[in-house]
Amino acid sequence: MKMAVERRLKEGCIESGRPSCAQGVDVGIQDGLDFTPRRFSTTALPVRERVPFWREVFGLQVVRLDIEPLPEHPFEAQATVRALPGVRTFTLVSSAARLVRSASMLADGDDGLGVMVNLSGRHEVTHCGRNLSFGRGDATVFVHTESSTSRHGRVNFRGIVVPRAPIAAFVRNVEDAAMRPIPRTSYALRLLRRYLKAIGQNSAIGEPELRNLVKTHIHDLVATVIGASHDGAAIAEERGVAAARLAAIKAEIAESLGENYTVDALAARHGMTPRSLQRLFERDGTTFSAYKLEQQLLCARRMLANPRYAGWTVGAIAFTAGFGDLSYFHRVFRRRFGATPSDVRGAHAE
């Protein structure tokens, strides 16, 4: 099996997200340094090799689970794993299977906690003496010192694994949170998912200070999702929750530039006062208006440089980027980039 794993590494069934990936399977997975994605897939494998490969590599070496595909379904799976010291995340798309972590598979010294978010499909889980069935968007907590058994059809889910100690500092009874349903309507859960999406858009986190900051933010958000105590919630709100709120608001602005979002409307959508929202941007060294304008200008420049929009007028591009006044758009665009919109378009056309 070891030779088969090494062969599959070279064939690209395991990818590190970097140019070269023919290295040990668990390099950068258990003790990652920079959040670089490691991808696993059965797509390129012959059908007869998919199950042995997935059980031996992803199941036993990465997530310490015995994965038993259900026989009535052809097996296929893909996963992406990212890691920092103190944080590990993974996403998994899989056909129907049964997952078992027996007592013999529990690692000595592993006191981690896992938050599993079910993105699609349905999951039936037994863990810590409790049974839980949760559907799309719901989540729950796993304690790595306890065995578990689960069964699912075709699913897509995300896992976040963190050490127990920093969470226990904020949550009075961590064990009691295991297998308690976390509904998809949880605002803290949505913030956690948004934050992971935002940091995941950059393949690597190179600076040690930024890694520590990201780790702290994720620990704060996980504690908030589980249910931090009053004092713990106040600390988490000031650190990780605030960072995640800002990331979610920035993402919403970037995704909806053509809509006339105001501070009041955004604040209401995120359950905060307009002044609290403004303070988030001020702590980030900017303002809501300045950030929104910058995103609009960057959007317009991207469109002007893209041949796909060569037939669009400058006015149509400005409107799509959220500008209602064409003369104002020309003025701020030239001030920001030192060139007119037509200059940018012409330069890229040449």
C-alpha positions as CSV (number, residue, x, y, z in Angstrom):
1,M,0.0,0.0,0.0
2,K,2.9,2.4,0.7
3,M,4.2,2.0,-2.8
4,A,0.7,2.5,-4.2
5,V,0.3,5.7,-2.1
6,E,3.7,7.0,-3.4
7,R,2.6,6.2,-7.0
8,R,-0.6,8.1,-6.5
9,L,1.2,11.1,-5.1
10,K,3.2,11.4,-8.3
11,E,0.1,10.9,-10.4
12,G,-1.6,13.8,-8.7
13,C,-4.2,12.1,-6.6
14,I,-2.8,14.1,-3.7
15,E,-1.9,17.7,-4.5
16,S,-0.2,20.1,-2.1
17,G,-1.4,23.3,-3.9
18,R,2.2,23.8,-4.8
19,P,4.1,22.9,-8.0
20,S,5.7,19.8,-6.4
21,C,3.6,17.4,-4.3
22,A,5.5,14.1,-4.4
23,Q,6.3,14.0,-0.7
24,G,5.1,12.3,2.5
25,V,1.3,12.1,2.7
26,D,1.0,13.9,6.1
27,V,3.6,16.6,5.3
28,G,1.8,19.9,6.1
29,I,-1.4,18.3,7.1
30,Q,-1.2,17.6,10.8
31,D,1.2,20.5,11.5
32,G,0.7,22.9,8.6
33,L,2.5,26.2,8.7
34,D,0.8,28.5,6.2
35,F,-2.7,27.3,5.3
36,T,-1.7,26.1,1.9
37,P,-4.4,23.8,0.5
38,R,-3.7,20.0,0.2
39,R,-6.2,18.4,-2.1
40,F,-7.2,14.7,-2.3
41,S,-9.3,13.1,-5.0
42,T,-10.4,9.7,-6.3
43,T,-11.2,11.2,-9.8
44,A,-8.1,10.0,-11.6
45,L,-8.2,6.5,-10.0
46,P,-9.5,3.3,-11.5
47,V,-12.7,2.4,-9.7
48,R,-11.2,-0.7,-8.1
49,E,-8.5,1.5,-6.4
50,R,-10.6,4.3,-5.1
51,V,-11.8,2.7,-1.9
52,P,-8.4,1.3,-0.7
53,F,-6.7,4.6,-1.5
54,W,-9.3,6.7,0.2
55,R,-9.4,4.6,3.4
56,E,-5.7,4.3,3.7
57,V,-4.7,7.8,2.9
58,F,-7.4,10.3,3.7
59,G,-9.3,8.2,6.2
60,L,-6.5,6.7,8.4
61,Q,-3.7,9.2,7.9
62,V,-5.5,12.5,7.7
63,V,-8.8,12.4,9.6
64,R,-8.3,9.1,11.6
65,L,-11.5,7.6,10.5
66,D,-12.3,4.2,9.1
67,I,-14.3,5.0,5.9
68,E,-16.6,2.3,4.7
69,P,-18.3,3.2,1.4
70,L,-21.9,1.9,1.1
71,P,-21.9,-0.9,-1.5
72,E,-25.0,0.2,-3.4
73,H,-23.2,3.5,-4.5
74,P,-20.2,3.8,-6.8
75,F,-17.6,5.5,-4.6
76,E,-16.0,8.9,-5.3
77,A,-14.7,11.6,-3.0
78,Q,-12.7,14.9,-3.0
79,A,-11.3,16.8,-0.1
80,T,-9.2,19.9,0.6
81,V,-7.3,20.2,3.9
82,R,-5.6,23.4,5.2
83,A,-3.7,23.8,8.4
84,L,-2.0,26.3,10.7
85,P,-0.5,25.6,14.1
86,G,-3.6,25.4,16.3
87,V,-6.2,25.2,13.4
88,R,-7.0,22.6,10.8
89,T,-9.9,22.8,8.3
90,F,-11.2,20.5,5.7
91,T,-13.9,20.3,3.1
92,L,-15.2,16.9,1.9
93,V,-17.5,15.9,-0.9
94,S,-18.3,12.2,-0.8
95,S,-20.7,9.6,-2.0
96,A,-22.5,7.5,0.6
97,A,-20.4,6.0,3.4
98,R,-20.2,4.9,7.0
99,L,-17.5,6.6,9.1
100,V,-16.1,5.1,12.3
101,R,-13.6,6.4,14.8
102,S,-13.1,3.5,17.2
103,A,-11.4,3.8,20.6
104,S,-8.2,2.2,19.1
105,M,-8.1,5.1,16.6
106,L,-8.0,7.8,19.3
107,A,-4.6,9.4,19.4
108,D,-2.8,9.9,22.7
109,G,-2.6,13.6,23.5
110,D,-5.3,14.6,21.0
111,D,-7.7,16.7,23.0
112,G,-9.0,18.6,19.9
113,L,-12.5,19.7,19.2
114,G,-14.1,19.6,15.8
115,V,-17.0,21.6,14.5
116,M,-18.6,19.9,11.5
117,V,-20.9,21.9,9.2
118,N,-23.1,20.0,6.9
119,L,-23.3,21.9,3.6
120,S,-25.5,19.4,1.8
121,G,-27.0,16.0,2.3
122,R,-28.0,14.4,5.5
123,H,-25.8,13.0,8.3
124,E,-26.7,10.5,11.1
125,V,-24.2,10.6,13.9
126,T,-23.7,8.7,17.2
127,H,-21.1,10.3,19.6
128,C,-20.7,10.9,23.3
129,G,-23.7,8.7,24.0
130,R,-26.0,10.9,21.9
131,N,-27.6,10.6,18.5
132,L,-28.1,13.4,16.0
133,S,-29.5,13.8,12.6
134,F,-28.7,17.1,10.9
135,G,-29.4,18.5,7.5
136,R,-28.1,21.1,5.2
137,G,-26.5,24.1,6.9
138,D,-26.6,22.6,10.4
139,A,-23.5,21.9,12.5
140,T,-22.4,20.1,15.7
141,V,-19.3,19.6,17.8
142,F,-17.1,16.5,18.1
143,V,-14.7,15.8,21.0
144,H,-11.6,13.9,19.8
145,T,-11.2,12.0,23.0
146,E,-14.4,10.1,22.3
147,S,-15.3,7.5,19.6
148,S,-18.0,8.2,17.0
149,T,-20.0,6.5,14.3
150,S,-21.8,8.2,11.4
151,R,-23.6,7.4,8.2
152,H,-24.4,9.6,5.3
153,G,-25.7,9.7,1.7
154,R,-23.9,11.9,-0.8
155,V,-22.7,14.9,1.3
156,N,-20.6,18.0,1.3
157,F,-19.4,19.1,4.7
158,R,-16.7,21.3,6.3
159,G,-14.8,20.6,9.4
160,I,-12.8,22.9,11.7
161,V,-10.5,21.3,14.3
162,V,-9.0,23.3,17.1
163,P,-7.3,22.5,20.5
164,R,-9.6,22.1,23.4
165,A,-7.7,24.4,25.8
166,P,-8.3,27.8,24.2
167,I,-12.0,27.0,23.7
168,A,-12.4,25.7,27.3
169,A,-11.1,29.1,28.5
170,F,-14.3,30.6,27.1
171,V,-16.8,27.8,27.3
172,R,-17.7,26.5,30.7
173,N,-18.5,22.9,29.7
174,V,-17.0,21.9,26.4
175,E,-18.1,18.3,26.7
176,D,-21.7,19.2,27.1
177,A,-21.6,21.0,23.7
178,A,-20.8,17.7,21.9
179,M,-23.6,16.6,19.6
180,R,-25.8,19.5,20.5
181,P,-27.4,20.8,17.3
182,I,-26.1,24.2,16.0
183,P,-28.8,25.4,13.6
184,R,-28.1,26.9,10.2
185,T,-29.7,30.1,11.4
186,S,-26.9,30.7,13.9
187,Y,-25.3,34.1,13.2
188,A,-22.1,33.0,14.8
189,L,-21.9,30.0,12.5
190,R,-22.5,32.1,9.5
191,L,-19.7,34.4,10.6
192,L,-17.3,31.5,11.1
193,R,-18.1,30.2,7.6
194,R,-17.7,33.6,6.0
195,Y,-14.4,34.2,7.8
196,L,-13.0,30.8,6.6
197,K,-14.1,31.6,3.1
198,A,-12.4,35.0,3.2
199,I,-9.0,33.7,4.5
200,G,-9.2,30.7,2.2
201,Q,-9.2,33.0,-0.9
202,N,-5.4,33.4,-0.2
203,S,-3.7,30.1,-0.6
204,A,-1.0,30.7,1.9
205,I,-0.5,32.9,5.0
206,G,3.2,33.7,5.1
207,E,3.6,36.1,8.0
208,P,3.8,34.5,11.5
209,E,2.0,37.4,13.1
210,L,-0.9,37.0,10.6
211,R,-1.1,33.3,11.3
212,N,-1.3,33.9,15.0
213,L,-4.0,36.5,14.4
214,V,-6.0,34.2,12.2
215,K,-5.7,31.3,14.7
216,T,-7.0,33.6,17.5
217,H,-9.9,34.8,15.4
218,I,-10.9,31.2,14.6
219,H,-10.7,30.1,18.2
220,D,-12.8,33.0,19.2
221,L,-15.4,32.2,16.6
222,V,-15.5,28.5,17.5
223,A,-16.1,29.4,21.1
224,T,-18.8,31.8,20.1
225,V,-20.5,29.2,18.0
226,I,-20.4,26.6,20.8
227,G,-21.6,29.1,23.4
228,A,-19.0,31.2,25.2
229,S,-19.6,32.4,28.8
230,H,-20.5,36.1,29.4
231,D,-16.9,37.1,30.0
232,G,-15.5,34.9,27.2
233,A,-18.1,36.2,24.7
234,A,-17.0,39.8,25.5
235,I,-13.4,39.0,24.7
236,A,-14.3,37.0,21.6
237,E,-16.6,39.8,20.4
238,E,-13.8,42.3,20.6
239,R,-11.3,40.1,18.7
240,G,-12.4,37.2,16.4
241,V,-16.1,38.1,16.1
242,A,-15.3,41.7,15.1
243,A,-12.8,40.5,12.5
244,A,-15.3,38.1,11.1
245,R,-18.1,40.7,11.0
246,L,-15.8,43.1,9.1
247,A,-14.8,40.3,6.7
248,A,-18.5,39.4,6.1
249,I,-19.4,43.1,5.5
250,K,-16.5,43.6,3.1
251,A,-17.5,40.5,1.2
252,E,-21.1,41.7,1.0
253,I,-20.0,45.0,-0.4
254,A,-17.7,43.4,-3.0
255,E,-20.5,41.0,-4.1
256,S,-23.2,43.8,-4.4
257,L,-21.4,46.8,-5.9
258,G,-24.3,47.6,-8.1
259,E,-26.7,47.9,-5.2
260,N,-27.0,51.1,-3.2
261,Y,-26.0,49.7,0.2
262,T,-25.9,52.2,3.0
263,V,-24.3,52.0,6.4
264,D,-27.7,51.8,8.0
265,A,-28.9,49.0,5.8
266,L,-25.7,46.9,6.2
267,A,-25.7,47.5,10.0
268,A,-29.3,46.3,10.2
269,R,-28.5,43.2,8.2
270,H,-25.7,42.3,10.6
271,G,-27.5,43.1,13.8
272,M,-25.4,46.1,14.9
273,T,-25.7,49.9,15.0
274,P,-24.4,52.1,12.2
275,R,-21.8,53.5,14.6
276,S,-20.5,50.1,15.5
277,L,-20.2,49.2,11.8
278,Q,-18.2,52.4,11.2
279,R,-15.9,51.6,14.1
280,L,-15.1,48.3,12.5
281,F,-13.8,50.1,9.5
282,E,-12.0,52.7,11.6
283,R,-10.1,50.0,13.4
284,D,-9.1,48.7,10.0
285,G,-7.6,52.1,9.1
286,T,-10.4,53.2,6.7
287,T,-14.0,54.1,6.5
288,F,-17.1,52.5,5.0
289,S,-17.3,55.0,2.2
290,A,-13.6,54.8,1.3
291,Y,-13.7,51.0,1.3
292,K,-16.8,50.9,-0.9
293,L,-15.4,53.4,-3.3
294,E,-12.1,51.5,-3.6
295,Q,-14.0,48.3,-4.4
296,Q,-16.1,50.1,-7.0
297,L,-13.0,51.5,-8.7
298,L,-11.2,48.2,-8.7
299,C,-14.2,46.5,-10.2
300,A,-14.5,49.1,-13.0
301,R,-10.8,48.8,-13.8
302,R,-11.0,45.0,-14.0
303,M,-13.9,45.3,-16.4
304,L,-12.2,47.9,-18.6
305,A,-9.1,45.6,-18.8
306,N,-11.2,42.5,-19.6
307,P,-11.8,41.8,-23.4
308,R,-15.1,40.3,-22.4
309,Y,-16.5,43.8,-21.8
310,A,-14.9,45.4,-24.9
311,G,-18.3,46.1,-26.4
312,W,-19.6,47.8,-23.3
313,T,-19.6,51.6,-23.0
314,V,-17.6,53.2,-20.2
315,G,-20.9,54.4,-18.8
316,A,-22.4,50.9,-18.7
317,I,-19.3,49.6,-16.8
318,A,-19.4,52.6,-14.4
319,F,-23.1,51.8,-13.7
320,T,-22.4,48.1,-13.1
321,A,-19.6,49.0,-10.7
322,G,-22.1,51.1,-8.7
323,F,-21.6,54.6,-9.9
324,G,-24.7,56.7,-10.7
325,D,-22.8,59.8,-11.8
326,L,-20.6,59.4,-14.9
327,S,-18.7,62.7,-14.4
328,Y,-17.9,61.7,-10.8
329,F,-16.8,58.3,-11.9
330,H,-14.3,59.8,-14.4
331,R,-13.0,62.2,-11.8
332,V,-12.4,59.7,-9.0
333,F,-11.1,57.1,-11.4
334,R,-8.4,59.4,-12.8
335,R,-7.5,60.5,-9.3
336,R,-7.1,56.9,-8.1
337,F,-5.2,55.4,-11.1
338,G,-3.6,58.4,-12.8
339,A,-5.4,57.6,-16.1
340,T,-8.8,57.9,-17.6
341,P,-11.1,54.9,-18.1
342,S,-10.5,55.1,-21.9
343,D,-6.7,55.1,-21.3
344,V,-6.9,51.9,-19.3
345,R,-9.1,50.3,-21.9
346,G,-6.8,51.4,-24.7
347,A,-3.7,50.1,-23.0
348,H,-5.1,46.7,-22.5
349,A,-6.5,46.6,-26.0
350,E,-3.0,47.2,-27.4
